Amino acid sequence: MRNDEIDAAQAYVRLLEATRAALADPDEAPLYLSLLASPIAEADGALQRAGLCGNEARFFDLVRTLQPSLSGSGR
């Protein structure tokens, strides 16, 4: 795995974590949604630099390699 691919996968994981935190309390979610702009921009830029835009299968393979718990298997 190349460094730019690792960066993209890590940025995506950070975006997921930030999104989960922002949406944890539905009543307060509107207050925190604007805080997702930075993690979204970071993930978008990292995907572009790694050449992974449009190559979702490869990208999600990389994410699962770094964060197996995101595979949906519950492990």
C-alpha positions in Angstrom: 0.0 0.0 0.0 1.4 3.4 -1.0 1.6 6.3 1.4 -1.0 8.3 -0.5 -3.4 5.4 -0.3 -2.8 5.0 3.4 -3.5 8.7 3.8 -6.7 8.5 1.9 -8.0 5.5 3.9 -7.0 7.2 7.2 -8.8 10.4 6.1 -11.9 8.4 5.3 -11.8 6.7 8.7 -11.4 10.1 10.4 -14.4 11.4 8.4 -16.5 8.4 9.5 -15.6 8.9 13.2 -16.3 12.7 13.0 -19.7 12.0 11.2 -20.7 9.4 13.9 -19.8 11.9 16.6 -21.7 14.7 14.9 -24.8 12.6 14.5 -24.7 10.8 17.8 -27.4 13.0 19.2 -30.0 13.7 16.6 -31.3 16.8 18.5 -27.9 18.4 18.4 -26.7 17.1 15.0 -27.5 20.4 13.2 -25.2 22.2 15.5 -22.2 20.0 14.6 -22.8 19.2 10.9 -20.8 22.3 9.8 -17.8 20.8 11.6 -17.7 18.0 9.0 -16.6 20.4 6.3 -12.9 20.0 7.1 -12.8 16.2 7.3 -14.8 16.0 4.1 -12.3 18.3 2.3 -9.4 16.3 3.7 -10.9 13.0 2.6 -11.8 14.4 -0.8 -8.3 15.7 -1.4 -6.6 12.6 -0.2 -8.7 10.4 -2.5 -7.8 12.6 -5.5 -4.1 12.6 -4.6 -4.1 8.8 -4.4 -6.0 8.5 -7.7 -8.8 6.6 -6.0 -11.7 8.7 -7.2 -13.9 6.3 -9.2 -12.1 3.3 -7.9 -14.2 2.5 -4.9 -13.5 -1.2 -4.8 -9.7 -0.6 -4.4 -10.4 2.2 -1.9 -12.6 0.2 0.3 -10.2 -2.7 0.2 -7.6 -0.3 1.6 -9.9 0.9 4.3 -10.7 -2.6 5.4 -7.0 -3.4 5.5 -6.4 -0.5 7.9 -9.7 -0.8 9.8 -11.1 -4.3 9.6 -14.0 -3.4 11.9 -15.4 -1.4 9.0 -15.9 -4.5 6.9 -19.4 -5.0 8.3 -18.5 -8.4 9.7 -18.7 -7.0 13.3 -15.2 -8.3 14.1 
